[in-house]
């Protein structure tokens, strides 16, 4: 009966349905869209309609904050289990449930194509349908708040799915005059065996690598962390070397080809990391050839740390458990300054370069650590302005600058900065391990931006410790 609320009802009906379509279609971009693929359905939309009707029937102004909370945190948010996905959901919803939709000039996207129909206040259902039919058949990424490069991520995902399907059904028999699969696997296994690094020895370790605090007699936190990393890499190297030898013997007929060895044979044929190693290796989406080269570099980094002491810059990607390393940094600061570790956090100082070799001796910090080796997905770093910036066309990933992680007591992030999540792999989704940490998410890193933080939330901007290739 209230004319103002009647107009609000009509516009919110359209914007809610538009919102419902956006969050459904955003799933096609994979982890760039949602960390976890949620099954939003019509019952969520119907619930929102009932809540909207009840709130508009109540005397008084339109309760925008209430609608935003109920729609985002309960009706749709009840399905969302990932904190970053919930943040993204609320950022999307804020575009569609806002007093701004009552303004005829308000647009849902930067291009201005997507908006409430011109005759929203008096149009019929057919008028709304006619407007929807006039929209582009192919949804551009900008309607989701994403960069054009998001289409590349979608196409890569489709291509990878197709190639994996082809590999899964290809026969083992060789055709023509090519090498037999057995010969290919034998040759690859022999090459890998000759290049598998030796286990890391701590007998000749640098005095500072596993040093002890003279006051407490306890090993320094970073030494404990390093010891755990060494044990994990040694376990992986031992199993890798042993399984490669067993596979060669099985192919030659000297021992029985077990199910695990047969799966390893198939994996080597398809350039995939053997599942046999999944329980002892670190998370990685790389193909076997890249994974093996990456393993050699990781082992070399840890070996150098053991033999020569703590490096000036830490390659965060080399760590099995980066959360453990960062906790060790905080614990070391806590012990040195007699501060409870549970009130400590990190402040982040971004450098204007990404090459660790450029770090000078006098630039090595006394507290905290310099971290390098990260990549940026969904954005790039503008070294001139020292802020996040839009990606270059066709360039989906960029190198992140070196960042100084500074331990800070009772750190409170600036709401104007973008809290950028750091993940181990581009899958982004993870499960909670027995330590209480995610198997993929590491921590949030606050970085400067000259745009609203929600802009980068919609872009899916994140740091990664490694790429897929």
Secondary structure by P-SEA (a helix, b strand, c coil): ccaaaaaaaaaaaaaaaaaaaaaaaccccccccccccccccaaaaaaaaaaaaaaaacccccaaaaaaaaacccccccccccaaaaaaaaaaaaacccccccccccccccccccccccccccccaaaaaaaaaaccccccccccccccaaaaaaaaaaaaaaaaaaaaccccccccccccaaaaaaaaaaaaaaccccccccccccccccccccccccccaaaaaaaaaaaaaaaaaaaaaaaaaaaaaaaaccccccaaaaaaaaaaaacccccccccccccccccaaaaaaaaaaaaaaaaaaaaccccccccccccccaaaaaaaaaaaaaaaaccccccbbbbbbbcccccccccccccccccbbbbcbbbbccccccccccbbbbbcccccbbbbcbbbbcccccccccccccbbbbbcccccccccccccccccccbbbbbbbcccaaaaaaacccccccccc
